[in-house]
């Protein structure tokens, strides 16, 4: 059987060539398109780096390029397919091998038919032979050349080269990477310059203009901010400011009042358009508070501008805040230092917000905060709201001024004065005697507006069955209208000693025991007077402690305790002295020890702030002392009828500070009387008879003050001159008060007050320890007078005020509100006469102008008189101090006061230095010039200072220019500026005061260092004394038969009795004798010198503590108290942030102490085990 033709001729090589040629054709077409695309992308990226085409152009270009590459690839592919079939391949094979002729093509055609159609053998033979030979020819050689791959390889090479070129360029150039990205993916592609918002506001307001900030990255470019108002099409360009990093830019847009759109462009980069909304900020246009005072005050409700409020506790506050636009959210919070903020509920009514609150006691900080819709804070306002305590009234006994003596049938005139911010409700007088409490006066005042009440009554001593041991005590009390439920204010006690009755008892006793020394009675009387002060203080503390809102009870108890400790020390000293005398009964000695023990109880109660127990304990101590004195008076009659052992020893002059306080008190009395008789719409605060009595007592007290000044060794001419003038004015006022024209006493009362205040300042200036304070006060007055002088000649109003006069104040809490009065147009409102009132006739305006000018002229003259008086007083003070320093220097040159034990520590200024200070301040000439100006003795270059007509405001004088004339308070007779000279005076005085403060600071630091060293020595002495006491006790126990080795409890310590005698026992040198005067080098002498130096500091607390050092073993607590008080005094001085001397460095002794401390500390650390 003949095999199939396709088995004789294999067509697979032909088809393989066809397939290979097709693959090469397709691959070449694709590579060509890819090469074109890569090349185009490379070129486009390079061109885009230069031109930075837009997105649309890039999109068109890349689309065209891709389409072109695709068309090229398709065209090449289709073109290659046209000649790629088996027949073409067979012909190509014949062409490649010409020897074959057409044998291959014939064999291909025969094989295509598949089966022989001829049946002859010859035909089959030749066909088979043809196919076999063709098969041999096809399989006998290779036909790879008919499908060459050179084009494909070149395409691959070109594509690979372009791809490598693109990759390498992209690797080395970030911008090319960006460009490649932009060309390949044009939609949303990055830009060469990237602009990103760094600070982008969503809204803004008038106070907070929008601030924009952008961050640039990539290619450097200058950014531009484009802004336009919403709804408009025109963009406005704004510059941006480069920040320090060089990549951030910002800008603040001002003068914008609406919604705005903004964008930023830089190079080819930019931001999207952003809308910033304009929100008008809520602005607080008005704030006010309506105050409803508690009902008991009787004060009408009032309204104040502003949200700050200082009211009495319990007042209802209604705030109203009005804004220009309704805020999104408002918070009104109140918080104190110890409480969390409290949000008050608010009532909204459009742009008005209201809040209500009842003010408790304390100081609160109010914060009004407004927020926007997002909750961000828009603005806030801070206010201060104070709920002030309604203090108890102040009450005082004006008469009697001090403890006094009386008979058992005396009718004592008693004058009481009580004051309260909101009105006194009740005032009374209580007398305690013979174990009874008698309400001598109890007056209830129903009116709620009586702020100052004076009462005159009498204490009838005959209503109480008094005995020889009775001590009558008087005190006044006062209540206000606030329902407190117990607390009241009381005055200090006045003790009335029934002395004449005791003298009768003495005369009834026929015997006359040996008399006691007057000095001993004087010491006992000093203890009694000091203890009476303590009893009075404890009495006031007991009443004040009942008030829960009372302040300073603890410090006041400490001060009273210091006084009590001083009395205890003196009592023990007196007991030790009396124990050496045979004439003192043992019962009195025991009673004196009892009094000291009762004083000790008082001190312990005061230290624990137990005022209820301290008062009766102090009173029992006073009773014990009085019992001793009265018993001694009964058994001793040493003085006959010519002297009284209870009278105070007036041989010792009173301290200058006490005289100054008395002068100041009398000045306040004159002011009080003047205010009581002043005419007004309201009724008088006191009856006329009470005012007359008050003036009589004041005049009498002034005579006593005059006598004390005359008898004082440090008096001077100016002091006597001021006191004489004050007494003259006081007696003149007293005489006028007792006439029908009692109102004419106002001017003498005013003059007396001024002279007494000047006297008080002058006396205090003579206290050399307070010279720095005196200089600063004089400087402050000069500065005040200078400001008054500079302000003269200037208008005080617009001329539109109605001038309805002064308003009567109701006290601090009741609210004298000048700001409100001014807002209502009802204040005094002096005008300069340059404006005219609306609707007034020209004649009325001229009259008002003239009246205003006269008032201004009067005010100027009054200011000049005040300045002249202050300058004159300053000059007299400096002059007197210079004379005092000269006398002191003269005394020192004669050998007096060598050890610095003179009265006072000295000012630290010599007479020459004080004279130089007086010259630098120019007080003498300044006082003369001011006095001439005040008296109107200075004319302006011959002019009389008056115009031709009363209403003229033009030139004054005889044709002189206004600038040529000296104005009152500004030009002196010699042409110098008064205001400038006053400033120069203040500057000189302040400079000297600063130097003196620095010197005093150094002195106090030195005293403190001495106190510290002596405190350590005293502690060692106390420890040695305790050890000696223990040794003596152990020796006694051994002598009593106690065996060594036994344990005893001594002073809270368990001590084992030693077998051998304790060291230090037996005879020794001993201590210094109590009777002998300590030598200059002994510790006792050193402590005495320190006590004297501490007392010369002029501080009452230190003086009291220093007196406690006069014991065998000084009290360590006294030294601690002195050191603590010195620290307080140094803290009050300027420039005393740390304890330093005048130099701005640590004092040498402190530096050594600190170094030693740290050296010991390092030694301790160095000794630790490693």
Secondary structure by P-SEA (a helix, b strand, c coil): ccccccccccaaaaaaaaaaaaaaaaaaaaaaaaaaaaaaaaaaaaaaaaccccaaaaaaaaaaaaaaaaaaaaaaaaaaaccccaaaaaaaaaaacccccaaaaaaaaaaaacccccccaaaaaaaaaaaaaaaaaaacccccccccaaaaaaaaaaaaaaaaaaaaaaaacaaaaaaaaaaaccccccccbbbbbccccccccccccbbbbbbbcccbbbbbbbbbcccccbbbbbbbbbcccccbbbbbbcccccbbbbccccccccccbbbbbbbccccccbbbbbbbccccccccccccccccccccccbbbbbbbbccccccbbbbbbbcccccccccbbbbcccbbbbbbbbccbbbbbbbbbbccccccccbbbbbbbbcccccbbbbccccccccccccccbbbbbbbbbbcccccccbbbbbccccccccbbbbbccccccbbbbbbbbccccccccccbbbbbbbbbbccccccbbbbbccbbbbbccaaaaaaaaacccccccccaaaaaaaaaaaaaaaaaaaaaaaaaaaaacccccaaaaaaaaaaaaaaaaaaaaaaaaaaaaacccccaaaaaaaaaaaaaaaaaaaaaaacaaaaaaaaaaaaaaaaaaaaaaaaaaccccccccccccccccccccaaaaaaaaaaaaaaaaaaaaaaccccccccccaaaaaaaaaaaaaaaaaaaaaaaacccccaaaaaaaaaaaaaaaaaaaaaaccccccaaaaaaaaaaaaaaaaaaaaaacccaaaaaaaaaaaaaaaaaaaaaaccccccccccccccbbbbccccccccaaaaaaacccccccccccccccccaaaaaaaaaaaaaaaaaaaaaaaaaaaaaaaaaaaaaaaaaaaaaaaaaaaaaccccccccccccccccaaaaaaaaaaaaaaaaaaaaaaaaaccccccccccccccccccccccccccccccccccccccccccaaaaaaaaaaaaaaaaaaaaaaaaaaaaaaaaaaaaaaaaaaaaaaaaaaaaaaaaaaaaaaacccccbbbbcccccccccccccccccccccccccccccccccaaaaaaaaaaaaaacccaaaaaaaaacccccccaaaaaaaaaaaaaaaaacccccccccccccccaaaaaaaaaaaaaaaaaaaaccc
